[in-house]
């Protein structure tokens, strides 16, 4: 880059490693250390009142990182070599670790094998246990702050929010500092209660859940909903989202995400011990990545436009992917099995009393009436394949095991499909119906008007 500095302090800049909203990280050569180092650099250029206030916060973060992390010497914590704070700039020099953050492995399509995930989180448990014994609580454990290389070496980084529990500095919460990651915060952290090591273990439990399932334990459409769920709601069972996991993993996750501090893990060593027990139950380390081609086909269908990626992955997990030849009956009118399907490729015919009334093609649902009918659960139409058809078949018993978000999204889409389908049938019926009675005007109470005060 053209604006790449050649020198910062006594460090020769080699190249840029990354750039965030407040800092730029460079790979640098040190005159003291034989190995390259990472240099996190902030320049305070804007002297406006608001910017000056933010700069003071950044300085506080950098000083915390310098004073706290420099005391930590652990193989799974990034070492801090030096921190320099001046009037117009500041930088922290740290160990260079050629890995990437765990964020990459938080999507369902890129999940790590379970045994590797357990190994990574195990190392984090031991690192946080060590940090706490040195009097340090991290307070911002999340995938972005955990680095991993191709050999599963792990490093926890970014101790800028760390709290020295040997001093009374618990008032500078992450909310006051204007930074933090609410989705990974513990209930007590959100409430601005006094914190101890258990807040880090809760956040690590959220990371573990995310790495195992590709989704967060608590999801919401706005921050207020998210905060409410973190404080009040129970997370879904992890084995419900990932059936191949041992049942013991559910117990580990539940204990790490306990809202009651007395029921949560006491320390990282206890958390790590239970993870070892789960790892012992996983005897097969063979891993087959998920079939992304099927996900890609569903992602393109209009039915799934409003679905999050993880919800589509969940639909694939709970449904059956079927291909049938032309002329086969998929659903019979009057049956009460409540199955419904979604056409991926091909066409099916919808009929009533032996009369064809419509078709469903790529992206269309069929059989939705029995699922949505809360009383009789009867299919209104027979469904027969007109061509070779590839479709998803969803069984309500399997759908009952899905998360609330996925069930709600499916029901919303099926209701929309059924409403549009009934509208189409009504228009067809109208073509052969007698003329409607002409009314004399709107009945009282239906002619609504806006009245200005």
Secondary structure, DSSP 8 states (H G I E B T S, - for coil): -TT--SEETTEEEEEEEEE-SS-EEEEEE-SS-SS-EEEEEEE----SHHHHHHHHHHHHHHHHIIIIITT---TTB--EEEEEE-SSEEEEEEE----EEGGGG-SGGG---HHHHHHHHHHHHHHHHHHHHTTEE-S--SGGGEEE-TT--EEE---TT-EETTSS-TTS-HHHHT---GGG--HHHHTT----HHHHHHHHHHHHHHHHHSS-SS--SSHHHHHHHHHH-----HHHH-TTS-HHHHHHHHHHT-SSTTTS-SSHHHHHHHHHHHHHH----------HHHHHHHHTSGGGTTS-HHHHHHHHHHSEEEEE-TT-EEE-TT-----EEEEEES-EEEEETTEEEEEE-TT-EESHHHHH-SSS---SSEEEESS-EEEEEE-HHHHTTS-HHHHHHHHHHHHHHHHHHHHHHHHHHHTTS------SS--TTT-------
